Amino acid sequence: MKKILLMFSLMMLSTATVFAQEGGIQISTDKQTYYFGDFLKFTINVDNVTGDFAVIHIVDSSGKKSSPINLPISEKVTTITAPNPFGAEIFGEGEYTLELDYDRKYHSTKFFVKDSGKVVIPVWIKDLGAWWIEGLISDSEFAKGIEYLIESNVIIIQQQAVQENHESSIPDWFRYTTELWIQEDNGIADEEFANALAHLIKIGVIVINTSDASEQT
């Protein structure tokens, strides 16, 4: 009886695979499990290039869908790498479904997002750093972003060790460090930058107002 059930299960799995392939479209990720800081990479296969856009949704375990992502399809095989990595501020740990809608056909695949404990600084902090370097925002505005990293525990600092002040004064030489960090393939990882920030905050080289953060802890 067990052998019959096993054979039936294998037949159903095989049938489902063939159905997906014969349906004319397929979507697959480059791996089943991603960690915060990883980039989602997926491949779309279609039998018929219609000139229409493929519509992608990311669905979490509660059924909540992302906004539609429209992708042009000009070839039978299209590989896409997300521009930004997975971050805890947007993605929680758990199972996700990647849905594909193209040529009135549908296919989906599942993947998992997990926390490895690695420091991952939100992408918008890099944007903030770029604006600061270009002089588009002040030291205090940039420091607000650093405060966020402390409040969200991306940078771990004992609050009593932080010197508090109502003004933020960041030395010019630190702009060079930030400039290296925001560049691609610079060799400065998020964790290194976070450790440098934590050290400079602790010794008072970077002074921020952490009173709000202290009240929340």
C-alpha positions as semicolon CSV with decimal commas, in nm:
position;residue;x (nm);y (nm);z (nm)
1;M;0,000;0,000;0,000
2;K;0,284;0,238;0,091
3;K;0,456;0,162;-0,240
4;I;0,136;0,241;-0,429
5;L;0,098;0,574;-0,246
6;L;0,463;0,660;-0,314
7;M;0,426;0,580;-0,685
8;F;0,105;0,787;-0,698
9;S;0,282;1,083;-0,534
10;L;0,571;1,063;-0,779
11;M;0,327;1,047;-1,070
12;M;0,144;1,355;-0,943
13;L;0,474;1,544;-0,901
14;S;0,585;1,446;-1,250
15;T;0,248;1,548;-1,395
16;A;0,265;1,887;-1,219
17;T;0,615;1,949;-1,358
18;V;0,510;1,858;-1,713
19;F;0,198;2,076;-1,680
20;A;0,409;2,376;-1,577
21;Q;0,645;2,324;-1,869
22;E;0,367;2,266;-2,123
23;G;0,179;2,569;-1,994
24;G;0,423;2,781;-2,194
25;I;0,579;2,981;-1,909
26;Q;0,792;2,909;-1,606
27;I;0,962;3,112;-1,334
28;S;1,243;2,986;-1,110
29;T;1,484;3,136;-0,856
30;D;1,857;3,071;-0,848
31;K;1,828;2,927;-0,496
32;Q;1,559;2,823;-0,252
33;T;1,684;3,014;0,054
34;Y;1,803;3,375;0,067
35;Y;1,949;3,564;0,361
36;F;1,926;3,932;0,443
37;G;2,181;4,100;0,219
38;D;2,132;3,853;-0,069
39;F;1,991;3,959;-0,404
40;L;1,691;3,783;-0,551
41;K;1,773;3,635;-0,891
42;F;1,512;3,463;-1,104
43;T;1,468;3,332;-1,458
44;I;1,157;3,350;-1,675
45;N;1,111;3,096;-1,955
46;V;0,841;3,144;-2,218
47;D;0,753;2,945;-2,528
48;N;0,603;3,240;-2,710
49;V;0,741;3,596;-2,710
50;T;0,432;3,814;-2,750
51;G;0,581;4,157;-2,689
52;D;0,373;4,193;-2,374
53;F;0,510;4,264;-2,028
54;A;0,543;3,988;-1,772
55;V;0,381;4,081;-1,441
56;I;0,555;3,967;-1,124
57;H;0,423;3,967;-0,768
58;I;0,600;3,868;-0,447
59;V;0,355;3,721;-0,197
60;D;0,433;3,666;0,172
61;S;0,306;3,381;0,388
62;S;0,000;3,585;0,493
63;G;-0,105;3,631;0,131
64;K;-0,005;3,998;0,109
65;K;0,111;4,087;-0,241
66;S;0,373;4,335;-0,350
67;S;0,294;4,600;-0,606
68;P;0,305;4,456;-0,960
69;I;0,647;4,450;-1,122
70;N;0,623;4,484;-1,501
71;L;0,910;4,332;-1,697
72;P;0,961;4,350;-2,075
73;I;1,003;4,009;-2,237
74;S;1,200;4,014;-2,564
75;E;1,353;3,666;-2,550
76;K;1,241;3,319;-2,450
77;V;1,474;3,320;-2,150
78;T;1,504;3,630;-1,930
79;T;1,715;3,644;-1,614
80;I;1,663;3,926;-1,365
81;T;1,863;4,024;-1,057
82;A;1,688;4,254;-0,810
83;P;1,858;4,597;-0,778
84;N;1,841;4,590;-0,398
85;P;1,914;4,310;-0,151
86;F;1,669;4,157;0,094
87;G;1,646;4,373;0,406
88;A;1,471;4,320;0,736
89;E;1,300;4,660;0,708
90;I;1,092;4,528;0,415
91;F;1,108;4,149;0,426
92;G;1,046;3,944;0,736
93;E;1,178;3,593;0,774
94;G;0,957;3,327;0,620
95;E;0,826;3,173;0,300
96;Y;0,747;3,378;-0,009
97;T;0,587;3,303;-0,343
98;L;0,709;3,454;-0,669
99;E;0,415;3,474;-0,910
100;L;0,439;3,515;-1,287
101;D;0,155;3,630;-1,514
102;Y;0,233;3,634;-1,887
103;D;0,034;3,569;-2,204
104;R;-0,273;3,485;-1,992
105;K;-0,079;3,206;-1,826
106;Y;0,038;3,175;-1,468
107;H;0,323;3,007;-1,286
108;S;0,479;3,046;-0,943
109;T;0,768;2,927;-0,730
110;K;0,848;2,950;-0,361
111;F;1,156;3,066;-0,172
112;F;1,255;3,142;0,185
113;V;1,413;3,449;0,348
114;K;1,618;3,401;0,664
115;D;1,838;3,605;0,898
116;S;2,199;3,488;0,915
117;G;2,292;3,751;1,174
118;K;2,500;3,945;0,920
119;V;2,480;4,326;0,939
120;V;2,275;4,461;0,649
121;I;2,237;4,839;0,628
122;P;1,924;4,958;0,441
123;V;1,987;5,085;0,089
124;W;1,833;5,424;0,165
125;I;2,114;5,491;0,415
126;K;2,358;5,473;0,123
127;D;2,143;5,721;-0,066
128;L;2,151;5,943;0,241
129;G;2,531;5,910;0,254
130;A;2,558;6,011;-0,113
131;W;2,345;6,321;-0,052
132;W;2,558;6,409;0,251
133;I;2,882;6,379;0,052
134;E;2,738;6,601;-0,222
135;G;2,636;6,860;0,037
136;L;2,264;6,815;-0,029
137;I;2,188;6,741;0,336
138;S;2,344;6,859;0,661
139;D;2,547;6,665;0,918
140;S;2,245;6,653;1,149
141;E;2,022;6,511;0,875
142;F;2,279;6,240;0,800
143;A;2,305;6,171;1,172
144;K;1,930;6,106;1,178
145;G;1,995;5,810;0,952
146;I;2,263;5,686;1,191
147;E;2,017;5,723;1,477
148;Y;1,780;5,497;1,285
149;L;2,052;5,231;1,261
150;I;2,094;5,243;1,638
151;E;1,721;5,239;1,711
152;S;1,667;4,940;1,479
153;N;1,968;4,758;1,632
154;V;2,166;4,747;1,307
155;I;2,441;4,914;1,511
156;I;2,452;4,793;1,870
157;I;2,570;5,055;2,119
158;Q;2,520;5,080;2,493
159;Q;2,320;5,401;2,522
160;Q;2,510;5,518;2,829
161;A;2,831;5,501;2,625
162;V;2,706;5,748;2,367
163;Q;2,780;6,116;2,420
164;E;2,464;6,317;2,362
165;N;2,445;6,659;2,204
166;H;2,183;6,868;2,027
167;E;2,419;6,933;1,737
168;S;2,574;6,680;1,498
169;S;2,929;6,749;1,384
170;I;3,085;6,491;1,153
171;P;3,447;6,548;1,042
172;D;3,523;6,594;0,673
173;W;3,766;6,300;0,663
174;F;3,478;6,066;0,737
175;R;3,319;6,169;0,407
176;Y;3,592;5,972;0,227
177;T;3,511;5,658;0,426
178;T;3,143;5,699;0,346
179;E;3,219;5,761;-0,021
180;L;3,412;5,432;-0,040
181;W;3,131;5,245;0,133
182;I;2,854;5,364;-0,102
183;Q;3,053;5,267;-0,412
184;E;2,994;4,924;-0,564
185;D;3,271;4,664;-0,531
186;N;3,460;4,884;-0,286
187;G;3,558;4,607;-0,045
188;I;3,396;4,785;0,251
189;A;3,114;4,564;0,379
190;D;2,813;4,690;0,571
191;E;2,944;4,526;0,887
192;E;3,279;4,707;0,859
193;F;3,107;5,040;0,804
194;A;2,869;4,976;1,095
195;N;3,161;4,889;1,324
196;A;3,344;5,207;1,221
197;L;3,034;5,414;1,290
198;A;2,984;5,248;1,628
199;H;3,343;5,323;1,726
200;L;3,326;5,688;1,617
201;I;2,998;5,736;1,802
202;K;3,130;5,580;2,121
203;I;3,440;5,799;2,131
204;G;3,241;6,110;2,045
205;V;3,394;6,178;1,703
206;I;3,042;6,149;1,562
207;V;2,798;6,306;1,806
208;I;2,429;6,237;1,767
209;N;2,121;6,299;1,975
210;T;2,008;5,958;2,099
211;S;1,757;6,079;2,357
212;D;1,468;5,946;2,149
213;A;1,640;5,612;2,109
214;S;1,709;5,595;2,483
215;E;1,343;5,657;2,564
216;Q;1,241;5,367;2,342
217;T;1,476;5,114;2,502
